[in-house]
Amino acid sequence: MSWDSYIDNLVAQSKDSSGTVHVDKAVLFGLDGGALWTSNSHANSLKITPTESANIARCFKSRDFSAFMSSGVMAEGMKYQFLREEDNKIVLAKKKGNGALTLQASKTAIVCAHCVEGGQQGNANKAAGVIAEYLESLGM
């Protein structure tokens, strides 16, 4: 099964009422170990490394976000400043000049959306939430 269509859906979910898209890249990966579900060949893929996804997955799986607090959230070789965690399943991070990340966990996956610099991270939060909640509704 290809999960790449979930990237398209997430990007579309980030549109505001004027049609502006606020998510330019996204990735889905497993909560258990961080294996990528989406491919890096997708035009809107957030190309995180296996080490980055494994580190993110480890924090979400353990519900211990102290590594993010002390060292930030790494994605595509860039360090994003940890902003906050909500309900042990949502993490928000920002890199000045490079946008922001919204990460939301379902039962088995982590949905990661990248909001463009100057975009509305709230729209990215909503879009990631739609996908994560849909996966939860499937028992995933």
PyMOL CGO cylinders between C-alpha atoms (Angstrom):
from pymol import cmd
from pymol.cgo import CYLINDER

trace = [
    CYLINDER, 0.00, 0.00, 0.00, 1.27, 3.44, -0.88, 0.3, 1, 1, 1, 1, 1, 1,
    CYLINDER, 1.27, 3.44, -0.88, 0.86, 6.07, 1.80, 0.3, 1, 1, 1, 1, 1, 1,
    CYLINDER, 0.86, 6.07, 1.80, 1.93, 8.95, -0.47, 0.3, 1, 1, 1, 1, 1, 1,
    CYLINDER, 1.93, 8.95, -0.47, -1.67, 9.99, -1.11, 0.3, 1, 1, 1, 1, 1, 1,
    CYLINDER, -1.67, 9.99, -1.11, -1.83, 10.94, 2.58, 0.3, 1, 1, 1, 1, 1, 1,
    CYLINDER, -1.83, 10.94, 2.58, 0.76, 13.66, 1.86, 0.3, 1, 1, 1, 1, 1, 1,
    CYLINDER, 0.76, 13.66, 1.86, -1.53, 15.09, -0.85, 0.3, 1, 1, 1, 1, 1, 1,
    CYLINDER, -1.53, 15.09, -0.85, -4.52, 14.94, 1.52, 0.3, 1, 1, 1, 1, 1, 1,
    CYLINDER, -4.52, 14.94, 1.52, -2.58, 16.62, 4.33, 0.3, 1, 1, 1, 1, 1, 1,
    CYLINDER, -2.58, 16.62, 4.33, -1.39, 19.45, 2.08, 0.3, 1, 1, 1, 1, 1, 1,
    CYLINDER, -1.39, 19.45, 2.08, -4.97, 19.96, 0.81, 0.3, 1, 1, 1, 1, 1, 1,
    CYLINDER, -4.97, 19.96, 0.81, -6.31, 20.00, 4.40, 0.3, 1, 1, 1, 1, 1, 1,
    CYLINDER, -6.31, 20.00, 4.40, -3.98, 22.91, 5.22, 0.3, 1, 1, 1, 1, 1, 1,
    CYLINDER, -3.98, 22.91, 5.22, -5.69, 25.34, 2.83, 0.3, 1, 1, 1, 1, 1, 1,
    CYLINDER, -5.69, 25.34, 2.83, -7.35, 28.34, 4.39, 0.3, 1, 1, 1, 1, 1, 1,
    CYLINDER, -7.35, 28.34, 4.39, -10.60, 29.98, 3.23, 0.3, 1, 1, 1, 1, 1, 1,
    CYLINDER, -10.60, 29.98, 3.23, -8.72, 31.98, 0.56, 0.3, 1, 1, 1, 1, 1, 1,
    CYLINDER, -8.72, 31.98, 0.56, -7.16, 28.80, -0.86, 0.3, 1, 1, 1, 1, 1, 1,
    CYLINDER, -7.16, 28.80, -0.86, -3.66, 29.46, 0.48, 0.3, 1, 1, 1, 1, 1, 1,
    CYLINDER, -3.66, 29.46, 0.48, -1.78, 26.24, 1.33, 0.3, 1, 1, 1, 1, 1, 1,
    CYLINDER, -1.78, 26.24, 1.33, 0.14, 26.36, 4.61, 0.3, 1, 1, 1, 1, 1, 1,
    CYLINDER, 0.14, 26.36, 4.61, 1.87, 22.95, 4.47, 0.3, 1, 1, 1, 1, 1, 1,
    CYLINDER, 1.87, 22.95, 4.47, 4.51, 22.43, 1.81, 0.3, 1, 1, 1, 1, 1, 1,
    CYLINDER, 4.51, 22.43, 1.81, 5.97, 19.09, 2.98, 0.3, 1, 1, 1, 1, 1, 1,
    CYLINDER, 5.97, 19.09, 2.98, 4.86, 16.13, 5.07, 0.3, 1, 1, 1, 1, 1, 1,
    CYLINDER, 4.86, 16.13, 5.07, 5.87, 12.61, 6.09, 0.3, 1, 1, 1, 1, 1, 1,
    CYLINDER, 5.87, 12.61, 6.09, 4.24, 9.68, 7.87, 0.3, 1, 1, 1, 1, 1, 1,
    CYLINDER, 4.24, 9.68, 7.87, 6.30, 7.13, 9.76, 0.3, 1, 1, 1, 1, 1, 1,
    CYLINDER, 6.30, 7.13, 9.76, 5.81, 4.36, 12.29, 0.3, 1, 1, 1, 1, 1, 1,
    CYLINDER, 5.81, 4.36, 12.29, 5.54, 5.03, 16.00, 0.3, 1, 1, 1, 1, 1, 1,
    CYLINDER, 5.54, 5.03, 16.00, 7.38, 1.79, 16.69, 0.3, 1, 1, 1, 1, 1, 1,
    CYLINDER, 7.38, 1.79, 16.69, 10.91, 2.36, 15.37, 0.3, 1, 1, 1, 1, 1, 1,
    CYLINDER, 10.91, 2.36, 15.37, 10.32, 5.25, 12.96, 0.3, 1, 1, 1, 1, 1, 1,
    CYLINDER, 10.32, 5.25, 12.96, 10.15, 3.33, 9.66, 0.3, 1, 1, 1, 1, 1, 1,
    CYLINDER, 10.15, 3.33, 9.66, 8.94, 5.61, 6.85, 0.3, 1, 1, 1, 1, 1, 1,
    CYLINDER, 8.94, 5.61, 6.85, 5.42, 4.98, 5.56, 0.3, 1, 1, 1, 1, 1, 1,
    CYLINDER, 5.42, 4.98, 5.56, 5.60, 7.61, 2.80, 0.3, 1, 1, 1, 1, 1, 1,
    CYLINDER, 5.60, 7.61, 2.80, 8.29, 7.71, 0.14, 0.3, 1, 1, 1, 1, 1, 1,
    CYLINDER, 8.29, 7.71, 0.14, 10.94, 10.36, -0.37, 0.3, 1, 1, 1, 1, 1, 1,
    CYLINDER, 10.94, 10.36, -0.37, 10.13, 10.41, -4.09, 0.3, 1, 1, 1, 1, 1, 1,
    CYLINDER, 10.13, 10.41, -4.09, 6.88, 12.33, -3.52, 0.3, 1, 1, 1, 1, 1, 1,
    CYLINDER, 6.88, 12.33, -3.52, 7.19, 15.99, -4.57, 0.3, 1, 1, 1, 1, 1, 1,
    CYLINDER, 7.19, 15.99, -4.57, 5.94, 17.19, -1.16, 0.3, 1, 1, 1, 1, 1, 1,
    CYLINDER, 5.94, 17.19, -1.16, 7.85, 14.68, 0.96, 0.3, 1, 1, 1, 1, 1, 1,
    CYLINDER, 7.85, 14.68, 0.96, 9.56, 15.93, 4.10, 0.3, 1, 1, 1, 1, 1, 1,
    CYLINDER, 9.56, 15.93, 4.10, 12.79, 14.00, 3.63, 0.3, 1, 1, 1, 1, 1, 1,
    CYLINDER, 12.79, 14.00, 3.63, 13.77, 13.05, 7.16, 0.3, 1, 1, 1, 1, 1, 1,
    CYLINDER, 13.77, 13.05, 7.16, 16.56, 10.55, 7.73, 0.3, 1, 1, 1, 1, 1, 1,
    CYLINDER, 16.56, 10.55, 7.73, 16.02, 7.14, 9.35, 0.3, 1, 1, 1, 1, 1, 1,
    CYLINDER, 16.02, 7.14, 9.35, 17.92, 8.40, 12.41, 0.3, 1, 1, 1, 1, 1, 1,
    CYLINDER, 17.92, 8.40, 12.41, 15.70, 11.49, 12.68, 0.3, 1, 1, 1, 1, 1, 1,
    CYLINDER, 15.70, 11.49, 12.68, 12.48, 9.48, 12.39, 0.3, 1, 1, 1, 1, 1, 1,
    CYLINDER, 12.48, 9.48, 12.39, 13.74, 6.88, 14.89, 0.3, 1, 1, 1, 1, 1, 1,
    CYLINDER, 13.74, 6.88, 14.89, 14.63, 9.60, 17.42, 0.3, 1, 1, 1, 1, 1, 1,
    CYLINDER, 14.63, 9.60, 17.42, 11.24, 11.27, 17.02, 0.3, 1, 1, 1, 1, 1, 1,
    CYLINDER, 11.24, 11.27, 17.02, 9.44, 7.93, 17.31, 0.3, 1, 1, 1, 1, 1, 1,
    CYLINDER, 9.44, 7.93, 17.31, 11.39, 7.06, 20.47, 0.3, 1, 1, 1, 1, 1, 1,
    CYLINDER, 11.39, 7.06, 20.47, 10.28, 10.30, 22.16, 0.3, 1, 1, 1, 1, 1, 1,
    CYLINDER, 10.28, 10.30, 22.16, 6.63, 9.80, 21.20, 0.3, 1, 1, 1, 1, 1, 1,
    CYLINDER, 6.63, 9.80, 21.20, 6.64, 6.09, 22.12, 0.3, 1, 1, 1, 1, 1, 1,
    CYLINDER, 6.64, 6.09, 22.12, 8.10, 6.79, 25.57, 0.3, 1, 1, 1, 1, 1, 1,
    CYLINDER, 8.10, 6.79, 25.57, 6.12, 10.03, 25.99, 0.3, 1, 1, 1, 1, 1, 1,
    CYLINDER, 6.12, 10.03, 25.99, 9.35, 11.60, 27.16, 0.3, 1, 1, 1, 1, 1, 1,
    CYLINDER, 9.35, 11.60, 27.16, 9.96, 14.81, 25.22, 0.3, 1, 1, 1, 1, 1, 1,
    CYLINDER, 9.96, 14.81, 25.22, 12.95, 16.00, 27.26, 0.3, 1, 1, 1, 1, 1, 1,
    CYLINDER, 12.95, 16.00, 27.26, 15.30, 15.25, 24.32, 0.3, 1, 1, 1, 1, 1, 1,
    CYLINDER, 15.30, 15.25, 24.32, 13.30, 17.73, 22.22, 0.3, 1, 1, 1, 1, 1, 1,
    CYLINDER, 13.30, 17.73, 22.22, 13.42, 20.28, 25.03, 0.3, 1, 1, 1, 1, 1, 1,
    CYLINDER, 13.42, 20.28, 25.03, 17.21, 20.07, 25.34, 0.3, 1, 1, 1, 1, 1, 1,
    CYLINDER, 17.21, 20.07, 25.34, 18.28, 19.36, 21.74, 0.3, 1, 1, 1, 1, 1, 1,
    CYLINDER, 18.28, 19.36, 21.74, 15.37, 20.43, 19.54, 0.3, 1, 1, 1, 1, 1, 1,
    CYLINDER, 15.37, 20.43, 19.54, 13.59, 18.41, 16.87, 0.3, 1, 1, 1, 1, 1, 1,
    CYLINDER, 13.59, 18.41, 16.87, 15.78, 17.35, 13.94, 0.3, 1, 1, 1, 1, 1, 1,
    CYLINDER, 15.78, 17.35, 13.94, 14.26, 17.10, 10.45, 0.3, 1, 1, 1, 1, 1, 1,
    CYLINDER, 14.26, 17.10, 10.45, 16.04, 17.19, 7.09, 0.3, 1, 1, 1, 1, 1, 1,
    CYLINDER, 16.04, 17.19, 7.09, 19.29, 17.89, 8.95, 0.3, 1, 1, 1, 1, 1, 1,
    CYLINDER, 19.29, 17.89, 8.95, 17.91, 21.06, 10.55, 0.3, 1, 1, 1, 1, 1, 1,
    CYLINDER, 17.91, 21.06, 10.55, 17.33, 21.68, 14.22, 0.3, 1, 1, 1, 1, 1, 1,
    CYLINDER, 17.33, 21.68, 14.22, 13.87, 23.05, 15.01, 0.3, 1, 1, 1, 1, 1, 1,
    CYLINDER, 13.87, 23.05, 15.01, 13.33, 24.70, 18.39, 0.3, 1, 1, 1, 1, 1, 1,
    CYLINDER, 13.33, 24.70, 18.39, 10.87, 22.77, 20.52, 0.3, 1, 1, 1, 1, 1, 1,
    CYLINDER, 10.87, 22.77, 20.52, 7.89, 25.00, 21.33, 0.3, 1, 1, 1, 1, 1, 1,
    CYLINDER, 7.89, 25.00, 21.33, 5.56, 22.72, 23.24, 0.3, 1, 1, 1, 1, 1, 1,
    CYLINDER, 5.56, 22.72, 23.24, 3.96, 19.32, 23.62, 0.3, 1, 1, 1, 1, 1, 1,
    CYLINDER, 3.96, 19.32, 23.62, 0.23, 18.70, 24.07, 0.3, 1, 1, 1, 1, 1, 1,
    CYLINDER, 0.23, 18.70, 24.07, -1.53, 15.61, 25.43, 0.3, 1, 1, 1, 1, 1, 1,
    CYLINDER, -1.53, 15.61, 25.43, 1.54, 13.39, 24.89, 0.3, 1, 1, 1, 1, 1, 1,
    CYLINDER, 1.54, 13.39, 24.89, 0.68, 13.19, 21.20, 0.3, 1, 1, 1, 1, 1, 1,
    CYLINDER, 0.68, 13.19, 21.20, 1.32, 16.60, 19.60, 0.3, 1, 1, 1, 1, 1, 1,
    CYLINDER, 1.32, 16.60, 19.60, 4.68, 18.40, 19.31, 0.3, 1, 1, 1, 1, 1, 1,
    CYLINDER, 4.68, 18.40, 19.31, 5.21, 21.86, 17.82, 0.3, 1, 1, 1, 1, 1, 1,
    CYLINDER, 5.21, 21.86, 17.82, 8.61, 23.17, 16.74, 0.3, 1, 1, 1, 1, 1, 1,
    CYLINDER, 8.61, 23.17, 16.74, 9.95, 26.19, 14.82, 0.3, 1, 1, 1, 1, 1, 1,
    CYLINDER, 9.95, 26.19, 14.82, 13.10, 27.18, 12.93, 0.3, 1, 1, 1, 1, 1, 1,
    CYLINDER, 13.10, 27.18, 12.93, 13.38, 30.89, 12.28, 0.3, 1, 1, 1, 1, 1, 1,
    CYLINDER, 13.38, 30.89, 12.28, 13.60, 31.49, 8.56, 0.3, 1, 1, 1, 1, 1, 1,
    CYLINDER, 13.60, 31.49, 8.56, 12.61, 27.92, 7.71, 0.3, 1, 1, 1, 1, 1, 1,
    CYLINDER, 12.61, 27.92, 7.71, 9.06, 27.45, 9.00, 0.3, 1, 1, 1, 1, 1, 1,
    CYLINDER, 9.06, 27.45, 9.00, 7.59, 25.16, 11.60, 0.3, 1, 1, 1, 1, 1, 1,
    CYLINDER, 7.59, 25.16, 11.60, 6.81, 21.50, 12.28, 0.3, 1, 1, 1, 1, 1, 1,
    CYLINDER, 6.81, 21.50, 12.28, 3.65, 19.95, 13.62, 0.3, 1, 1, 1, 1, 1, 1,
    CYLINDER, 3.65, 19.95, 13.62, 3.97, 16.33, 14.70, 0.3, 1, 1, 1, 1, 1, 1,
    CYLINDER, 3.97, 16.33, 14.70, 0.96, 14.33, 15.82, 0.3, 1, 1, 1, 1, 1, 1,
    CYLINDER, 0.96, 14.33, 15.82, 0.86, 10.69, 16.84, 0.3, 1, 1, 1, 1, 1, 1,
    CYLINDER, 0.86, 10.69, 16.84, -1.89, 8.17, 16.24, 0.3, 1, 1, 1, 1, 1, 1,
    CYLINDER, -1.89, 8.17, 16.24, -1.87, 4.66, 17.73, 0.3, 1, 1, 1, 1, 1, 1,
    CYLINDER, -1.87, 4.66, 17.73, 0.75, 3.39, 15.26, 0.3, 1, 1, 1, 1, 1, 1,
    CYLINDER, 0.75, 3.39, 15.26, 2.07, 6.38, 13.28, 0.3, 1, 1, 1, 1, 1, 1,
    CYLINDER, 2.07, 6.38, 13.28, 3.44, 9.88, 13.50, 0.3, 1, 1, 1, 1, 1, 1,
    CYLINDER, 3.44, 9.88, 13.50, 2.19, 12.51, 11.07, 0.3, 1, 1, 1, 1, 1, 1,
    CYLINDER, 2.19, 12.51, 11.07, 4.67, 15.33, 10.49, 0.3, 1, 1, 1, 1, 1, 1,
    CYLINDER, 4.67, 15.33, 10.49, 3.69, 18.50, 8.61, 0.3, 1, 1, 1, 1, 1, 1,
    CYLINDER, 3.69, 18.50, 8.61, 6.04, 21.33, 7.66, 0.3, 1, 1, 1, 1, 1, 1,
    CYLINDER, 6.04, 21.33, 7.66, 4.50, 24.81, 7.61, 0.3, 1, 1, 1, 1, 1, 1,
    CYLINDER, 4.50, 24.81, 7.61, 6.14, 27.31, 5.31, 0.3, 1, 1, 1, 1, 1, 1,
    CYLINDER, 6.14, 27.31, 5.31, 7.85, 30.35, 6.84, 0.3, 1, 1, 1, 1, 1, 1,
    CYLINDER, 7.85, 30.35, 6.84, 5.18, 33.02, 7.24, 0.3, 1, 1, 1, 1, 1, 1,
    CYLINDER, 5.18, 33.02, 7.24, 2.41, 30.42, 6.98, 0.3, 1, 1, 1, 1, 1, 1,
    CYLINDER, 2.41, 30.42, 6.98, -0.20, 29.73, 9.62, 0.3, 1, 1, 1, 1, 1, 1,
    CYLINDER, -0.20, 29.73, 9.62, 0.96, 26.84, 11.81, 0.3, 1, 1, 1, 1, 1, 1,
    CYLINDER, 0.96, 26.84, 11.81, -2.60, 26.50, 13.07, 0.3, 1, 1, 1, 1, 1, 1,
    CYLINDER, -2.60, 26.50, 13.07, -3.59, 25.28, 9.60, 0.3, 1, 1, 1, 1, 1, 1,
    CYLINDER, -3.59, 25.28, 9.60, -0.72, 22.76, 9.70, 0.3, 1, 1, 1, 1, 1, 1,
    CYLINDER, -0.72, 22.76, 9.70, -1.90, 21.62, 13.14, 0.3, 1, 1, 1, 1, 1, 1,
    CYLINDER, -1.90, 21.62, 13.14, -5.42, 21.10, 11.81, 0.3, 1, 1, 1, 1, 1, 1,
    CYLINDER, -5.42, 21.10, 11.81, -4.20, 19.22, 8.72, 0.3, 1, 1, 1, 1, 1, 1,
    CYLINDER, -4.20, 19.22, 8.72, -1.92, 16.89, 10.72, 0.3, 1, 1, 1, 1, 1, 1,
    CYLINDER, -1.92, 16.89, 10.72, -4.77, 16.32, 13.17, 0.3, 1, 1, 1, 1, 1, 1,
    CYLINDER, -4.77, 16.32, 13.17, -7.19, 15.32, 10.40, 0.3, 1, 1, 1, 1, 1, 1,
    CYLINDER, -7.19, 15.32, 10.40, -4.79, 12.63, 9.15, 0.3, 1, 1, 1, 1, 1, 1,
    CYLINDER, -4.79, 12.63, 9.15, -3.83, 11.37, 12.63, 0.3, 1, 1, 1, 1, 1, 1,
    CYLINDER, -3.83, 11.37, 12.63, -7.47, 11.18, 13.72, 0.3, 1, 1, 1, 1, 1, 1,
    CYLINDER, -7.47, 11.18, 13.72, -8.41, 9.35, 10.52, 0.3, 1, 1, 1, 1, 1, 1,
    CYLINDER, -8.41, 9.35, 10.52, -5.69, 6.78, 11.19, 0.3, 1, 1, 1, 1, 1, 1,
    CYLINDER, -5.69, 6.78, 11.19, -6.97, 6.43, 14.77, 0.3, 1, 1, 1, 1, 1, 1,
    CYLINDER, -6.97, 6.43, 14.77, -10.48, 5.79, 13.42, 0.3, 1, 1, 1, 1, 1, 1,
    CYLINDER, -10.48, 5.79, 13.42, -9.00, 2.86, 11.46, 0.3, 1, 1, 1, 1, 1, 1,
    CYLINDER, -9.00, 2.86, 11.46, -7.37, 1.51, 14.62, 0.3, 1, 1, 1, 1, 1, 1,
    CYLINDER, -7.37, 1.51, 14.62, -3.96, 2.68, 13.44, 0.3, 1, 1, 1, 1, 1, 1,
]
cmd.load_cgo(trace, "trace")
